[in-house]
Amino acid sequence: MTEPLQRLARGFRKRTLVTAKLASKVGVSYLKKSVGLNGAPVVDEQKAVAAASQLVEQMSTLKGLVMKFGQMASYMPGALPPQAQRVLTQLQANSTAMAFDRVAEVVQSELGSSPHEAFDGFEEEPFAAASIGQVHRARLDGRKVAVKVQYPEIEELLGSDLETMRFLTRMSTMGTPVDGGAVADELRERTLAECDYVAEAKNQTFFRNLFADDPRAHVPEVVESHSSRRVLTSELVEATSFYPFCESAQQTHKDSAGETIFGTCFNSLFGRCVYNADPHPGNYLFGDGGRVTFLDYGCVRHFDPKMIDGWKRLALAVVLGNEPGFREGFTELGLIAKEKGFDWDYQWSVMKYLYRPFTQKEPFQYTHEYVKESYDLMIFDNPNKMKIGMPPEWLFLNRLQWGMNSVLAHLGATGAWPDMWRAAIESPTKPARQLQ
């Protein structure tokens, strides 16, 4: 590790402590209040906003893993006071940018020529900057393109961060049924995969082909001639970003967009055993009539078809109200680690809550209140929390559960969820590798 990178890694550890303190000021007491714990005092929202601004400043220069945590906090209802949470949305695409001379160095190294030589035109100021790279507008062969350029040495820095996270994960799961080492390995594999833009380009092309027959779903075309391990060039899509769409679109269009996001996710997951594991608002753009463009394919997860089939059986049992089938499926998936004293009645009530959108007769609208209630049911008041198992493959599926529900809640989406869910879990399982 180079000396500059060593200094940056040391800075990560120091600033992580500062960030943790700021995060606690912004969100912990509000989270308790939002789920009704212990009569927690009302949070001073003005102070929370000021602390959130400090948090953005810290994380936007830090990049990497800590910024990813900030991105997740920025769209999870109940994690922060609303105004403070909105401040954190800057971390989704508008963090501190890398200087252009560093951008030029990466492009020169990867493509063999400078940005202005490799492209017909290249804007030096990025229009998006996030945890691993930043994106510039450019022109190539008469069309507009988006060029994502990776931050130098970010892969090594993430590796260092993940070693620290491995230690913390193992320590925090001691005495619990969770295999902290296995969970940390899953986090490491998924996170470092985001640094390989060659793999991301393949994932993006795969999903573009997968959604090709759906007029409501769009994935930008990759420009292979100008892509490499640290530079990824795609067609530029100019459409409405998430929060402006939520604020200005007609509800019918938001409902349609919600159905598109939901359908593409679970059809690919249950039908093809693969999904894009990063459902945050910055990865969606919206066109007319609820058409959605899906961005960012660095964190893609493939699943064992047997595991997906087991999940389908569990899901169908819950939909049909088959409690014995639910217990069998829950156990089969390795989701119960300590059966002695396990409160099956409580877990059944949790599953019915989670599947409410798919089982109630009247149209279900996703709301922030629905998402907030899940924190209480699944974490704070859960008598099984020390008995639940979490196989490594469920780490990002849990992120999907809250992330997807949060996105749909921001949209206030109402849709044909029972029909869509039933069709997905009853679809034939055809692993993605059969489509390549």
C-alpha positions in Angstrom: 0.0 0.0 0.0 1.4 3.4 -1.0 2.2 6.0 1.6 -0.7 8.3 0.4 -3.1 5.4 0.6 -1.8 4.5 4.1 -2.5 8.1 5.2 -6.0 7.8 3.7 -6.6 4.5 5.4 -5.5 6.0 8.8 -7.8 8.9 8.1 -10.7 6.5 7.4 -10.3 5.0 10.9 -10.2 8.4 12.6 -13.0 9.9 10.6 -15.1 6.8 11.0 -15.2 7.5 14.7 -16.2 11.1 14.1 -18.8 10.0 11.5 -20.3 7.6 14.1 -20.6 10.3 16.6 -22.3 12.6 14.1 -24.6 9.8 13.0 -25.7 9.2 16.5 -26.5 12.9 16.9 -28.6 12.9 13.7 -30.5 9.7 13.9 -30.4 7.4 17.0 -32.9 9.2 19.2 -35.1 9.9 16.2 -35.1 6.3 15.3 -36.2 5.4 18.8 -38.9 8.0 18.6 -40.1 6.9 15.2 -40.7 3.4 16.4 -42.0 4.4 19.8 -39.3 3.3 22.1 -39.1 4.3 25.7 -40.8 7.6 25.2 -37.7 9.1 23.7 -37.5 12.9 23.6 -38.4 14.9 20.5 -35.3 15.6 18.4 -34.3 19.2 17.6 -34.6 18.9 13.8 -32.6 22.1 13.2 -29.6 20.5 15.1 -30.2 17.2 13.2 -29.9 19.0 9.9 -26.7 20.8 11.0 -25.3 17.4 12.1 -26.4 15.8 8.8 -24.5 18.6 6.9 -21.4 17.8 8.8 -22.0 14.1 8.1 -22.2 14.8 4.3 -18.9 16.8 4.5 -17.2 14.0 6.3 -18.5 11.2 4.1 -18.2 12.9 0.7 -14.5 13.3 1.1 -14.0 9.9 2.6 -15.7 7.9 -0.2 -15.7 4.1 -0.1 -17.5 2.0 2.5 -18.5 4.7 4.9 -20.2 6.7 2.2 -22.2 3.6 1.2 -23.6 3.5 4.7 -24.5 7.1 4.4 -26.3 6.5 1.1 -28.4 3.7 2.7 -29.3 6.0 5.7 -30.4 8.7 3.3 -33.4 6.8 2.0 -34.5 4.5 4.9 -37.6 6.0 6.4 -37.4 6.6 10.1 -33.6 6.5 10.2 -33.4 10.3 10.4 -35.6 13.3 10.7 -37.1 14.1 7.3 -35.1 17.3 6.6 -31.9 15.8 7.9 -32.5 12.7 5.7 -32.9 14.9 2.7 -29.5 16.5 3.3 -28.0 13.1 3.2 -29.4 12.4 -0.2 -26.4 14.4 -1.6 -24.3 11.3 -0.9 -26.3 9.4 -3.5 -24.6 11.2 -6.4 -23.3 14.6 -5.4 -20.3 14.0 -3.2 -16.9 15.8 -3.4 -15.5 15.3 -6.9 -12.1 14.1 -7.9 -9.9 16.7 -9.6 -9.8 16.5 -13.4 -6.1 15.9 -13.5 -6.6 12.6 -11.6 -9.5 11.8 -13.9 -7.2 12.3 -16.9 -4.6 10.1 -15.4 -7.1 7.2 -15.0 -8.5 7.6 -18.5 -5.0 7.8 -20.0 -3.9 4.7 -18.2 -7.0 2.7 -19.1 -7.8 3.8 -22.6 -4.4 4.8 -23.8 -5.2 8.4 -24.5 -6.4 11.5 -22.7 -10.1 12.2 -22.2 -10.1 14.9 -24.8 -8.3 12.6 -27.3 -10.4 9.5 -26.5 -13.7 11.3 -26.9 -15.0 14.0 -29.3 -15.9 16.1 -26.3 -15.5 15.6 -22.5 -16.9 17.7 -19.7 -14.3 18.2 -17.0 -16.8 18.7 -14.3 -18.7 15.5 -13.3 -22.4 15.5 -13.1 -22.4 12.7 -10.5 -19.9 11.6 -7.9 -20.4 8.7 -5.4 -18.6 6.2 -3.3 -16.3 4.5 -5.9 -16.3 6.7 -9.0 -17.7 9.8 -10.7 -19.5 10.3 -14.0 -18.7 12.8 -16.8 -20.8 13.8 -19.8 -19.0 13.2 -23.1 -19.6 12.9 -26.8 -18.5 10.0 -29.0 -19.3 9.3 -32.7 -22.1 11.8 -32.7 -23.9 10.6 -29.5 -23.9 11.6 -25.9 -22.3 9.2 -23.5 -21.8 8.9 -19.7 -18.2 8.1 -18.7 -17.7 6.6 -15.2 -14.2 6.9 -13.9 -13.0 5.1 -10.8 -11.2 6.9 -8.0 -7.5 5.9 -8.0 -6.6 3.3 -5.4 -10.2 3.0 -4.2 -10.0 -0.8 -4.4 -7.1 -1.0 -2.0 -8.7 1.4 0.3 -12.0 -0.6 0.3 -9.9 -3.7 1.0 -8.5 -2.0 4.1 -11.9 -0.8 5.2 -13.4 -4.3 4.7 -10.7 -5.8 6.9 -11.8 -3.4 9.7 -15.4 -4.3 9.0 -14.6 -8.0 9.2 -13.2 -7.5 12.7 -16.1 -5.4 13.8 -18.6 -7.9 12.3 -17.0 -10.9 14.0 -16.9 -9.0 17.4 -20.5 -7.8 17.1 -21.9 -11.3 16.3 -20.0 -13.2 19.0 -22.6 -15.1 21.1 -25.2 -14.9 18.4 -26.1 -17.5 15.8 -24.8 -15.4 13.0 -21.5 -16.4 11.4 -19.8 -13.0 11.4 -16.9 -14.2 9.3 -19.1 -15.6 6.5 -21.2 -12.4 6.5 -18.0 -10.3 6.3 -16.8 -12.4 3.4 -20.1 -11.8 1.5 -19.8 -8.1 2.1 -16.2 -8.1 0.9 -17.0 -10.1 -2.3 -20.0 -7.9 -3.3 -18.2 -4.6 -2.4 -15.0 -5.3 -4.2 -16.9 -6.6 -7.3 -18.0 -3.0 -7.8 -14.4 -2.0 -8.6 -14.3 -4.2 -11.7 -16.0 -2.2 -14.4 -15.4 -5.0 -17.0 -17.6 -7.3 -14.9 -20.1 -4.4 -14.4 -20.2 -3.8 -18.2 -21.1 -7.5 -18.7 -23.8 -7.3 -16.0 -25.2 -4.2 -17.5 -25.4 -5.8 -21.0 -27.0 -8.9 -19.5 -29.7 -6.9 -17.8 -30.2 -4.8 -20.9 -30.9 -7.9 -22.9 -33.0 -9.4 -20.1 -35.3 -6.3 -20.0 -35.3 -5.8 -23.8 -38.9 -6.8 -24.3 -40.3 -4.7 -21.5 -41.1 -1.2 -22.8 -41.3 0.2 -19.3 -37.7 -0.8 -18.3 -34.5 0.5 -19.9 -30.8 -0.2 -19.3 -28.2 2.0 -21.0 -26.1 0.5 -23.7 -22.4 -0.1 -22.9 -19.8 1.4 -25.2 -17.3 -1.5 -25.1 -14.6 0.3 -27.2 -14.3 2.9 -24.5 -14.7 0.8 -21.4 -12.1 -1.0 -19.2 -11.6 -2.1 -15.7 -11.7 1.4 -14.3 -13.5 3.3 -17.0 -17.1 2.5 -18.1 -18.8 4.3 -21.0 -22.5 4.0 -21.6 -25.2 5.8 -23.5 -26.2 9.0 -21.6 -29.8 9.0 -20.5 -31.3 12.4 -19.7 -34.4 11.9 -17.6 -35.9 12.9 -14.3 -34.1 11.8 -11.2 -35.8 10.2 -8.2 -36.7 13.0 -5.8 -37.9 15.5 -8.5 -40.0 12.6 -9.9 -41.5 11.9 -6.5 -42.3 15.5 -6.0 -43.8 16.4 -9.4 -45.1 13.3 -11.2 -48.7 12.3 -11.3 -49.5 9.5 -8.8 -50.6 7.2 -11.7 -47.1 7.6 -13.2 -45.5 6.9 -9.8 -47.6 3.8 -9.4 -46.6 2.6 -12.8 -42.9 3.3 -12.1 -43.2 1.4 -8.7 -44.7 -1.6 -10.5 -41.8 -1.5 -13.0 -39.1 -1.4 -10.3 -40.9 -4.1 -8.3 -41.5 -6.3 -11.3 -38.0 -6.2 -12.8 -36.4 -6.9 -9.4 -38.5 -9.9 -8.5 -38.9 -11.4 -12.0 -35.1 -11.5 -12.4 -34.6 -12.7 -8.8 -37.2 -15.5 -8.9 -37.1 -16.3 -12.6 -33.3 -15.9 -13.3 -31.7 -16.3 -9.8 -30.0 -12.9 -10.2 -30.6 -9.4 -9.0 -29.0 -6.0 -8.8 -28.2 -5.6 -5.1 -28.1 -1.8 -4.9 -31.7 -0.5 -4.9 -31.0 3.1 -3.9 -32.8 6.1 -5.4 -29.8 7.4 -7.3 -29.9 4.3 -9.6 -33.3 5.2 -11.1 -34.2 7.7 -13.8 -37.8 8.3 -14.9 -39.3 9.0 -18.3 -42.9 9.5 -19.6 -45.6 7.1 -18.4 -43.5 5.6 -15.6 -40.7 4.3 -17.8 -37.7 3.6 -15.7 -34.0 3.6 -16.6 -31.9 1.3 -14.3 -28.3 2.4 -13.6 -25.3 0.9 -11.8 -24.6 -2.8 -12.1 -21.5 -3.2 -10.0 -23.2 -5.1 -7.2 -25.0 -8.0 -8.9 -25.7 -11.2 -7.0 -26.3 -14.7 -8.5 -28.1 -17.3 -6.4 -28.2 -21.1 -6.2 -31.5 -22.2 -8.0 -32.2 -24.6 -5.1 -32.1 -21.7 -2.7 -34.5 -19.6 -4.9 -36.8 -22.6 -5.2 -36.8 -23.0 -1.5 -37.7 -19.3 -1.1 -40.5 -19.6 -3.6 -42.0 -22.5 -1.6 -41.8 -20.4 1.6 -43.3 -17.4 -0.2 -46.2 -19.5 -1.6 -46.9 -21.0 1.8 -47.2 -17.5 3.4 -49.5 -16.3 0.6 -51.7 -19.3 1.0 -51.8 -19.0 4.8 -50.1 -22.4 5.1 -48.4 -22.0 8.5 -46.9 -25.6 8.6 -45.5 -25.0 5.1 -44.0 -21.7 6.3 -42.3 -23.4 9.2 -40.8 -26.1 7.0 -39.6 -23.5 4.4 -38.1 -21.2 7.0 -36.1 -24.0 8.5 -35.1 -25.4 5.1 -33.6 -22.0 4.2 -31.4 -21.9 7.3 -33.2 -18.9 8.7 -33.6 -20.5 12.2 -30.4 -21.0 14.1 -31.7 -21.9 17.6 -35.0 -23.9 17.5 -35.2 -24.3 21.3 -37.5 -21.5 22.6 -38.1 -20.1 19.1 -41.4 -18.2 19.0 -43.0 -19.5 15.8 -46.3 -17.6 16.4 -44.4 -14.3 16.5 -42.4 -15.2 13.4 -45.6 -16.1 11.6 -47.1 -12.7 12.5 -44.0 -11.0 11.2 -44.2 -12.9 7.9 -47.8 -12.0 7.5 -46.9 -8.3 8.1 -44.1 -8.5 5.5 -46.4 -10.1 3.0 -49.3 -7.8 3.6 -48.9 -6.1 0.2 -49.3 -9.5 -1.5 -52.2 -10.8 0.5 -54.7 -8.1 1.4 -57.7 -7.8 -0.8 -57.8 -4.0 -1.1 -55.1 -2.2 -3.0 -52.0 -1.7 -0.9 -50.0 1.6 -0.9 -46.4 1.5 0.3 -45.9 4.2 3.0 -43.0 5.3 5.3 -45.1 4.2 8.3 -45.3 0.6 6.9 -41.5 0.5 6.5 -40.8 2.1 9.9 -43.0 -0.6 11.6 -40.7 -3.3 10.2 -37.8 -1.9 12.4 -39.9 -2.6 15.5 -41.2 -6.0 14.5 -37.9 -7.4 13.1 -35.4 -5.8 15.4 -36.4 -4.0 18.6 -39.3 -6.1 19.8 -38.4 -9.4 18.1 -38.1 -12.2 20.7 -36.4 -14.3 18.1 -33.6 -11.9 17.2 -31.0 -14.0 19.0 -32.3 -17.2 17.4 -32.7 -16.1 13.7 -30.1 -17.4 11.3 -28.7 -15.4 8.5 -26.9 -17.4 5.7 -24.5 -15.1 3.9 -26.6 -14.9 0.8 -29.3 -13.2 2.8 -27.1 -10.2 3.7 -27.9 -8.3 0.5 -31.5 -9.7 0.3 -32.2 -8.0 3.6 -30.8 -4.8 2.1 -33.2 -5.4 -0.8 -36.2 -5.8 1.5 -35.8 -2.5 3.2 -34.3 -0.7 0.3 -37.0 -1.7 -2.2 -39.8 -1.0 0.4 -38.3 2.4 1.1 -38.1 3.3 -2.6 -41.7 2.3 -3.1 -42.7 4.3 0.0 -41.1 7.4 -1.3 -43.2 6.9 -4.5 -46.3 6.2 -2.4 -46.9 3.4 -4.9 -50.0 1.4 -5.2 -49.9 -1.5 -7.5 -51.1 -5.0 -8.4 -48.7 -6.5 -5.9 -50.5 -9.8 -5.2 -50.7 -10.7 -8.9 -47.1 -9.6 -9.6 -45.8 -11.5 -6.6 -47.7 -14.6 -7.3 -46.6 -14.6 -10.9 -43.0 -14.2 -9.8 -42.9 -17.0 -7.2 -44.8 -19.4 -9.6 -42.5 -18.7 -12.6 -40.1 -21.4 -13.8 -36.6 -21.0 -12.4 -34.1 -20.5 -15.2 -30.7 -19.5 -13.9 -29.0 -16.5 -15.6 -26.1 -18.5 -16.9 -28.6 -20.3 -19.3 -29.3 -16.9 -20.9 -25.7 -15.9 -21.6 
